[in-house]
Amino acid sequence: MAKRERLKLGGRVSVHDSVQEMYEHIHRDGLTNVWDRFEPQEKIRCNFCLAGVSCQLCTNGPCRISDNVGAILGVCGIDRNAMAMRDMLLRNVMGTATYTHHAYEAFRTLKATAQGKTPFTITDKNKLYTFAGQVKVDTSGSPEQVAIRLADFLIGELYRDYDEPGTMVEVFAPEPRKKLWRELAIYPAGVMHEIKDATASCLTNVDGHFVSLEGCPGRRSGAGGQRH
C-alpha cells in the first residue's frame, strides 16, 4: 500500500509539502520513520482483515463478516455494524486513556508543586484564581493553598459517577450540547467511569448492538437524562 500510494503521489509520501520535507530530512539522516517501516510490514500482512469487517478480540476468532459464505455474524453473534463500532470504540478508549493519563499527571504535578515537592513554581496566579473561581473552588488563602484545592478537585472530577453531573462539564460545555446529551441520555460521567464502562461493553457477549455501543455505556435513566 505504501508503494502504491507513493506511485499515486509521484514518489512522495504526502501531498503536504511540510510533511514531505520532514520525511526527506529524516530519511537522509537514516532515522527510522513510519513510512519506511510500513513497507516491510505490508509484505507480511495477511488479507484476512483487509477483505472485510473483522474482529480479533476473543479466542473463538478471528471472525470476519462475509456474505459470500453466509458468515453474517461473528461466533459471539455480533454483526458487521456492531463489530465496526466496537473496534472504533476501543480505539477511542485508548486515546481517551492516554489523555486522561496526561491530565492526571498534570493535576498531581500542580499539587506537588504547591507542596514544594517539585522544582517548579506557580507563576500565573491570575489564571490559577480565575480557573478555581470558574469551577467553584475556594479561592481564599495563598496561591499554594488554592492550587492544592484545585488539584484535588480536578482529580476528583476524573472519578465522577453518573448520579451527579461533573462541574467541569456543567461549566465549560456549550448549553446546546448539554441539552442534546440529556435528551440522548448520554450525559458524560467522569472519564475514569467512561473508560471502564466503554471497555467492559466491548467484551464479547456483553454488548453486541451498535447503537448501544455508539452511546456507550448505553445505560438509560430517568431524571435529567443521566445514565446510571
C-alpha positions as CSV (number, residue, x, y, z in Angstrom):
1,M,0.0,0.0,0.0
2,A,2.8,2.4,0.9
3,K,4.5,1.9,-2.5
4,R,1.2,2.1,-4.4
5,E,0.4,5.4,-2.6
6,R,3.8,6.7,-3.4
7,L,3.3,5.9,-7.1
8,K,0.0,7.8,-7.0
9,L,1.8,10.8,-5.4
10,G,4.7,10.8,-7.8
11,G,7.1,9.2,-5.3
12,R,6.0,11.5,-2.4
13,V,4.8,10.2,0.9
14,S,2.4,13.2,1.3
15,V,0.7,15.9,-0.7
16,H,1.6,18.3,2.1
17,D,4.9,20.0,1.5
18,S,5.8,20.3,5.1
19,V,5.3,16.5,5.7
20,Q,7.3,15.7,2.6
21,E,10.1,18.0,3.7
22,M,10.2,16.4,7.1
23,Y,10.3,12.9,5.6
24,E,13.1,13.7,3.2
25,H,15.1,15.2,6.1
26,I,14.8,12.3,8.5
27,H,15.2,9.7,5.6
28,R,18.5,11.3,4.6
29,D,19.7,11.2,8.2
30,G,18.9,7.5,8.3
31,L,16.3,7.8,11.0
32,T,13.5,5.3,11.4
33,N,10.1,6.6,10.4
34,V,6.5,5.5,9.9
35,W,6.7,5.5,6.1
36,D,9.8,3.3,5.7
37,R,8.6,1.0,8.5
38,F,5.3,0.5,6.7
39,E,6.6,-1.1,3.6
40,P,8.2,-4.3,5.1
41,Q,5.1,-4.8,7.2
42,E,2.9,-4.7,4.1
43,K,4.9,-7.6,2.7
44,I,3.9,-9.9,5.6
45,R,0.4,-8.5,6.3
46,C,-2.4,-11.1,5.8
47,N,-5.5,-10.3,3.8
48,F,-8.0,-11.5,6.4
49,C,-8.7,-8.1,7.9
50,L,-8.3,-6.3,4.5
51,A,-11.0,-8.5,2.9
52,G,-13.9,-7.4,5.2
53,V,-15.0,-6.3,8.6
54,S,-13.3,-8.4,11.2
55,C,-12.8,-8.9,14.9
56,Q,-9.9,-10.5,16.8
57,L,-10.9,-9.9,20.4
58,C,-11.6,-13.4,21.7
59,T,-10.2,-16.9,21.4
60,N,-13.1,-18.0,19.2
61,G,-11.8,-15.6,16.5
62,P,-10.6,-14.1,14.4
63,C,-14.0,-13.6,12.8
64,R,-14.9,-11.8,9.6
65,I,-18.2,-11.0,8.0
66,S,-18.6,-12.4,4.6
67,D,-21.9,-12.6,2.7
68,N,-20.3,-15.0,0.2
69,V,-20.2,-17.8,2.7
70,G,-23.1,-16.8,4.8
71,A,-21.0,-15.5,7.7
72,I,-23.2,-12.6,8.6
73,L,-22.5,-12.9,12.3
74,G,-19.3,-13.5,14.4
75,V,-19.1,-16.5,16.6
76,C,-20.4,-14.4,19.6
77,G,-23.3,-13.3,17.5
78,I,-22.1,-9.8,16.7
79,D,-23.0,-8.3,13.3
80,R,-20.9,-6.1,11.0
81,N,-22.2,-2.8,12.4
82,A,-21.5,-3.7,16.0
83,M,-18.1,-5.2,15.0
84,A,-17.1,-1.9,13.4
85,M,-18.5,0.2,16.2
86,R,-16.7,-2.0,18.9
87,D,-13.4,-1.5,17.1
88,M,-13.8,2.2,16.8
89,L,-14.9,2.5,20.5
90,L,-11.9,0.6,21.7
91,R,-9.6,2.8,19.7
92,N,-11.2,5.9,21.2
93,V,-10.9,4.4,24.7
94,M,-7.2,4.0,24.2
95,G,-6.9,7.6,23.1
96,T,-9.1,8.8,26.0
97,A,-7.0,6.8,28.4
98,T,-3.8,8.5,27.1
99,Y,-5.2,12.0,27.6
100,T,-6.6,11.1,31.0
101,H,-3.1,9.9,32.0
102,H,-1.7,13.3,30.9
103,A,-4.4,15.2,32.8
104,Y,-3.9,13.2,35.9
105,E,-0.1,13.7,35.9
106,A,-0.7,17.5,35.4
107,F,-3.0,17.6,38.4
108,R,-0.6,15.7,40.5
109,T,2.2,17.9,39.5
110,L,0.2,21.0,40.3
111,K,-0.5,19.7,43.8
112,A,3.1,18.6,44.4
113,T,4.4,22.0,43.2
114,A,2.1,23.7,45.6
115,Q,3.5,21.5,48.4
116,G,7.1,22.4,47.4
117,K,7.9,18.9,46.1
118,T,8.9,19.8,42.6
119,P,11.4,22.3,41.1
120,F,8.5,24.2,39.5
121,T,6.7,27.3,40.7
122,I,3.3,28.8,40.2
123,T,3.8,31.9,38.0
124,D,0.4,32.7,36.6
125,K,-1.5,33.4,39.7
126,N,-4.3,35.2,37.9
127,K,-5.0,32.1,35.8
128,L,-5.0,30.0,38.9
129,Y,-7.5,32.1,40.7
130,T,-9.7,32.6,37.7
131,F,-9.9,28.9,36.9
132,A,-10.5,28.0,40.5
133,G,-13.3,30.5,40.7
134,Q,-14.9,29.2,37.5
135,V,-15.2,25.7,38.9
136,K,-16.3,26.9,42.3
137,V,-13.2,26.0,44.2
138,D,-12.5,28.1,47.3
139,T,-10.1,30.9,46.3
140,S,-9.2,32.1,49.8
141,G,-5.7,31.8,51.1
142,S,-2.3,31.6,49.4
143,P,-1.8,30.5,45.8
144,E,-0.4,27.3,47.1
145,Q,-3.5,26.6,49.1
146,V,-5.7,27.3,46.2
147,A,-3.6,25.2,43.9
148,I,-3.9,22.2,46.3
149,R,-7.7,22.5,46.5
150,L,-7.9,22.9,42.7
151,A,-5.7,19.9,42.0
152,D,-7.8,17.8,44.4
153,F,-11.0,19.0,42.7
154,L,-9.7,18.1,39.2
155,I,-8.6,14.7,40.3
156,G,-12.0,14.1,41.8
157,E,-13.7,15.1,38.6
158,L,-12.0,12.2,36.8
159,Y,-13.9,9.8,39.1
160,R,-17.4,11.5,38.9
161,D,-20.1,8.8,38.7
162,Y,-23.4,9.0,36.8
163,D,-25.5,10.3,39.6
164,E,-24.3,13.9,39.6
165,P,-23.1,16.0,36.6
166,G,-19.5,16.9,36.7
167,T,-18.7,20.5,37.4
168,M,-16.2,20.8,34.5
169,V,-18.9,19.6,32.0
170,E,-21.5,21.9,33.6
171,V,-19.3,25.0,33.5
172,F,-17.5,24.6,30.2
173,A,-19.7,22.5,27.8
174,P,-21.9,24.5,25.5
175,E,-25.6,24.7,26.6
176,P,-27.0,23.2,23.3
177,R,-24.6,20.3,23.6
178,K,-25.6,19.6,27.2
179,K,-29.2,19.7,26.2
180,L,-28.6,17.2,23.5
181,W,-26.6,14.9,25.8
182,R,-29.5,14.9,28.2
183,E,-32.1,14.1,25.5
184,L,-30.0,11.2,24.3
185,A,-29.2,10.0,27.8
186,I,-25.5,10.1,27.2
187,Y,-24.5,12.9,29.6
188,P,-20.9,12.2,30.4
189,A,-19.7,11.0,33.7
190,G,-16.1,11.2,35.0
191,V,-13.7,9.9,32.4
192,M,-12.5,7.0,34.6
193,H,-16.0,5.6,34.6
194,E,-16.5,6.2,30.9
195,I,-13.2,4.3,30.1
196,K,-14.2,1.5,32.4
197,D,-17.7,1.0,31.1
198,A,-16.8,1.5,27.5
199,T,-14.1,-1.1,27.7
200,A,-16.4,-3.5,29.5
201,S,-19.2,-3.0,26.9
202,C,-16.8,-4.1,24.2
203,L,-16.2,-7.5,25.8
204,T,-17.6,-10.5,23.8
205,N,-21.2,-11.2,24.8
206,V,-21.6,-8.1,26.9
207,D,-22.9,-5.7,24.3
208,G,-23.4,-6.5,20.6
209,H,-25.6,-3.7,19.5
210,F,-24.0,-0.9,17.5
211,V,-26.4,1.8,18.7
212,S,-25.8,0.9,22.3
213,L,-22.0,0.9,21.7
214,E,-22.2,4.2,19.9
215,G,-23.8,5.8,23.0
216,C,-21.7,3.7,25.3
217,P,-22.0,2.7,28.1
218,G,-25.7,2.9,26.9
219,R,-27.3,2.9,30.3
220,R,-30.5,4.9,30.5
221,S,-32.2,6.5,33.4
222,G,-34.9,8.9,34.3
223,A,-34.0,12.2,35.9
224,G,-32.1,14.6,33.8
225,G,-31.3,12.1,31.1
226,Q,-28.4,10.8,33.3
227,R,-27.1,7.3,32.7
228,H,-26.7,5.0,35.7
